[in-house]
Amino acid sequence: MKALRHEAEALSKTGVTIREADPGDAVAGVPPRWVALPESTAEVAALMRVSAEYDLAVVPVGGGTKLHWGGPPERCDLLIDTCCLNEVLEHATGDLIVRTQTGVTMDTLAETLAGGGQELSLDVPLDGATIGGTIATAAAGPRRFRYGTPRDLLIGITVVLADGTVARSGGKVVKNVAGYDLGKLFSGSYGTLGVITEATFRLHPVPADRRWITVELPATEHREDGAGEMVTSRRQSFPGGLESLVAGLAASQAEPSAVELDWPDARGGAAVTVLVEGTAARGRALAVRTLMGEHGTAGIADAPPGWWATPPGEDVLLELRIPPAHAHVALRAIAARGLPARVRGSIASAVLTVALPADVGEVAFAEFVSGLREDLGPLGGRLTVLAAPPELTHLLDRWGPASALPLMRRVKERFDPGRRLSPGRFVGGI
């Protein structure tokens, strides 16, 4: 108790608002002891220096929308809540650049940029997501097909390292970490390398027009023999014409910004929606409708369907990445597992999110995940368990095999030798 009192006193001397944690602050089920609410990079640095002195494990949090993603931390003493890092610091409209603190929500940033007719071309899957959380989880939505992910739009970043050092790279560099591109390293790092406090992004003008074209593809039953030994021969239902439709869209001159799939049950039909935006969007939408009309009744709308840019579930959520040429193989492999999976995501760039019912059962879940990894790993596929209750995941590795794990371990050792930043949250228990 005496040690806890000294740690709490040391944290309070930083001048940062500190409160005791409550059950709602738990990170993947692991409760912290304290929550800190810093308002600047300097205050985050002060917190990290105290944490280093007292060997406190630190987990950063933004909007808390993805705290249940990733593995549970091995320990969590201090939660650094970035909600008060909430200022848009600079918007250079002429240069198409914005610099912002990372506790700013994506919605707030969008409203600020819209006043200058500009946008950060990222679609985030959850309301309330912050800039920092979006970078830390590498979250991106439908328009990743055209604009990429946070790391592709990030041109500068400020981070606080485990010992309290403030490091910057990219735009407006003050202190750099030689030999490292911090923006790329910290994108998708799940808070295991440092606390992201500021980010600078390149922007795009808000498109003059946007149109969404949707076609419903009915299920067609066929015998699926798989590729090699991948899928046992059996009767399956699959969205009819999906493969040829995607191939036709890829070869068209419509320049879509997104090609999204919504497959409510991986045993039936699906919807495919294409987004075209910018100049002559209406004419390009008509051309896309004609192409899609060969596969079903297609319609054009000036607003997205209700499922657009949202995850297909929440409690049990997987992410599948595979080379686009093998996307149809991946979908058939999912169908072959026979579970009521819901699949949603970019069919063109082949980043798909898979939701399973919460009552799937630990054995069925483990077989589903391990089976897909065996099927699709040889094709370059990677399946990650984003979110699932602990009782489902103790039979498997949430992240799966990672060929770059030795390098990732060396980077972790360089940035956080004491394993005090979100320990255990990332690949290989990093």
WOFENLIN-V126699 format. One record per residue. N is the residue number from 1. NEAR is the number of other C-alpha atoms within 8 Angstrom. Layout:
n=N near=NEAR
n=N near=NEAR
//
This chain:
n=1 near=4
n=2 near=5
n=3 near=6
n=4 near=7
n=5 near=8
n=6 near=8
n=7 near=9
n=8 near=8
n=9 near=8
n=10 near=9
n=11 near=12
n=12 near=10
n=13 near=7
n=14 near=9
n=15 near=7
n=16 near=13
n=17 near=8
n=18 near=10
n=19 near=7
n=20 near=7
n=21 near=11
n=22 near=7
n=23 near=6
n=24 near=5
n=25 near=9
n=26 near=10
n=27 near=11
n=28 near=11
n=29 near=7
n=30 near=10
n=31 near=11
n=32 near=14
n=33 near=10
n=34 near=11
n=35 near=13
n=36 near=12
n=37 near=12
n=38 near=14
n=39 near=11
n=40 near=8
n=41 near=11
n=42 near=6
n=43 near=12
n=44 near=14
n=45 near=13
n=46 near=10
n=47 near=12
n=48 near=13
n=49 near=11
n=50 near=10
n=51 near=11
n=52 near=11
n=53 near=7
n=54 near=7
n=55 near=7
n=56 near=11
n=57 near=14
n=58 near=13
n=59 near=11
n=60 near=11
n=61 near=11
n=62 near=15
n=63 near=12
n=64 near=7
n=65 near=10
n=66 near=7
n=67 near=9
n=68 near=10
n=69 near=9
n=70 near=13
n=71 near=10
n=72 near=10
n=73 near=12
n=74 near=8
n=75 near=9
n=76 near=15
n=77 near=10
n=78 near=13
n=79 near=15
n=80 near=13
n=81 near=12
n=82 near=15
n=83 near=10
n=84 near=9
n=85 near=13
n=86 near=13
n=87 near=8
n=88 near=11
n=89 near=8
n=90 near=7
n=91 near=10
n=92 near=8
n=93 near=9
n=94 near=5
n=95 near=5
n=96 near=11
n=97 near=12
n=98 near=14
n=99 near=12
n=100 near=13
n=101 near=14
n=102 near=17
n=103 near=16
n=104 near=15
n=105 near=13
n=106 near=11
n=107 near=8
n=108 near=8
n=109 near=10
n=110 near=10
n=111 near=8
n=112 near=8
n=113 near=12
n=114 near=10
n=115 near=7
n=116 near=7
n=117 near=8
n=118 near=13
n=119 near=11
n=120 near=10
n=121 near=8
n=122 near=11
n=123 near=10
n=124 near=13
n=125 near=10
n=126 near=8
n=127 near=7
n=128 near=9
n=129 near=14
n=130 near=13
n=131 near=14
n=132 near=11
n=133 near=13
n=134 near=13
n=135 near=13
n=136 near=13
n=137 near=10
n=138 near=11
n=139 near=12
n=140 near=14
n=141 near=11
n=142 near=14
n=143 near=13
n=144 near=14
n=145 near=12
n=146 near=8
n=147 near=11
n=148 near=11
n=149 near=11
n=150 near=13
n=151 near=11
n=152 near=7
n=153 near=11
n=154 near=12
n=155 near=11
n=156 near=14
n=157 near=16
n=158 near=12
n=159 near=12
n=160 near=16
n=161 near=15
n=162 near=14
n=163 near=7
n=164 near=13
n=165 near=8
n=166 near=11
n=167 near=12
n=168 near=14
n=169 near=16
n=170 near=10
n=171 near=8
n=172 near=6
n=173 near=9
n=174 near=7
n=175 near=8
n=176 near=8
n=177 near=9
n=178 near=4
n=179 near=4
n=180 near=6
n=181 near=8
n=182 near=10
n=183 near=13
n=184 near=7
n=185 near=9
n=186 near=14
n=187 near=12
n=188 near=10
n=189 near=11
n=190 near=11
n=191 near=12
n=192 near=13
n=193 near=12
n=194 near=13
n=195 near=10
n=196 near=12
n=197 near=16
n=198 near=12
n=199 near=15
n=200 near=13
n=201 near=12
n=202 near=11
n=203 near=12
n=204 near=9
n=205 near=7
n=206 near=8
n=207 near=8
n=208 near=7
n=209 near=10
n=210 near=13
n=211 near=14
n=212 near=14
n=213 near=14
n=214 near=12
n=215 near=14
n=216 near=11
n=217 near=14
n=218 near=10
n=219 near=12
n=220 near=10
n=221 near=8
n=222 near=8
n=223 near=8
n=224 near=11
n=225 near=8
n=226 near=12
n=227 near=7
n=228 near=5
n=229 near=6
n=230 near=10
n=231 near=12
n=232 near=9
n=233 near=8
n=234 near=8
n=235 near=8
n=236 near=11
n=237 near=13
n=238 near=14
n=239 near=12
n=240 near=10
n=241 near=8
n=242 near=9
n=243 near=7
n=244 near=7
n=245 near=11
n=246 near=10
n=247 near=8
n=248 near=9
n=249 near=10
n=250 near=7
n=251 near=6
n=252 near=7
n=253 near=4
n=254 near=10
n=255 near=6
n=256 near=10
n=257 near=14
n=258 near=15
n=259 near=14
n=260 near=13
n=261 near=13
n=262 near=12
n=263 near=12
n=264 near=10
n=265 near=10
n=266 near=17
n=267 near=11
n=268 near=13
n=269 near=17
n=270 near=13
n=271 near=11
n=272 near=12
n=273 near=12
n=274 near=13
n=275 near=12
n=276 near=15
n=277 near=13
n=278 near=9
n=279 near=7
n=280 near=8
n=281 near=12
n=282 near=9
n=283 near=7
n=284 near=10
n=285 near=14
n=286 near=9
n=287 near=9
n=288 near=12
n=289 near=13
n=290 near=9
n=291 near=10
n=292 near=12
n=293 near=10
n=294 near=6
n=295 near=10
n=296 near=10
n=297 near=8
n=298 near=12
n=299 near=8
n=300 near=11
n=301 near=8
n=302 near=7
n=303 near=7
n=304 near=7
n=305 near=5
n=306 near=4
n=307 near=8
n=308 near=7
n=309 near=9
n=310 near=8
n=311 near=10
n=312 near=11
n=313 near=10
n=314 near=8
n=315 near=10
n=316 near=14
n=317 near=14
n=318 near=12
n=319 near=12
n=320 near=13
n=321 near=10
n=322 near=14
n=323 near=11
n=324 near=9
n=325 near=5
n=326 near=9
n=327 near=11
n=328 near=9
n=329 near=9
n=330 near=10
n=331 near=9
n=332 near=11
n=333 near=13
n=334 near=11
n=335 near=13
n=336 near=10
n=337 near=7
n=338 near=8
n=339 near=7
n=340 near=9
n=341 near=12
n=342 near=14
n=343 near=15
n=344 near=13
n=345 near=13
n=346 near=14
n=347 near=13
n=348 near=11
n=349 near=9
n=350 near=13
n=351 near=11
n=352 near=12
n=353 near=13
n=354 near=14
n=355 near=14
n=356 near=12
n=357 near=9
n=358 near=7
n=359 near=4
n=360 near=8
n=361 near=8
n=362 near=10
n=363 near=8
n=364 near=8
n=365 near=10
n=366 near=12
n=367 near=8
n=368 near=9
n=369 near=9
n=370 near=9
n=371 near=8
n=372 near=12
n=373 near=12
n=374 near=9
n=375 near=10
n=376 near=13
n=377 near=10
n=378 near=7
n=379 near=8
n=380 near=8
n=381 near=12
n=382 near=11
n=383 near=13
n=384 near=10
n=385 near=12
n=386 near=11
n=387 near=12
n=388 near=12
n=389 near=8
n=390 near=6
n=391 near=6
n=392 near=12
n=393 near=12
n=394 near=7
n=395 near=8
n=396 near=7
n=397 near=7
n=398 near=10
n=399 near=11
n=400 near=10
n=401 near=4
n=402 near=7
n=403 near=5
n=404 near=6
n=405 near=9
n=406 near=7
n=407 near=7
n=408 near=8
n=409 near=9
n=410 near=8
n=411 near=8
n=412 near=13
n=413 near=10
n=414 near=7
n=415 near=10
n=416 near=14
n=417 near=7
n=418 near=5
n=419 near=10
n=420 near=11
n=421 near=13
n=422 near=17
n=423 near=14
n=424 near=12
n=425 near=14
n=426 near=13
n=427 near=10
n=428 near=7
n=429 near=8
n=430 near=10
//
